[in-house]
Amino acid sequence: MNFFKGSFAYRNKINQKAIVVDPVGATVISIYIIIMWIRQARGFLNILIQSIFDICIFLDQIQRLSGHTADPKFLSHITVNENFVLFFLILLILFLVVNI
């Protein structure tokens, strides 16, 4: 059986010390690829964490703008009274009638 005939010819033509270069080169390239993948994953993770943080800040701002956390006493000062709305509508109607 001559299964290893090509291998035998290969070994006789190449110096035995140079055979180590291929596995070492493959190992170095593999380590480089793994390091680059880890760096890329870390960057993606940072972007993901920043996005989640931005969403939390956005939701907090919505609650603050909507008056969710405002003191009821403060809300009573800034809310519009129904009587004021009726008074404003009557004034608006009178203004429109007078100007027609």
Protein Blocks (a to p, Z undefined) as FASTA:
>chain_A
ZZklmmmmmmmmpcfklmmmmmmmmmmmmmmmmmmmmmmmmmmmmmmmmmmmmmmmmmmm
mmmmnommpcfklmmmmpccfklmmmmmmmmmmmmmmmZZ
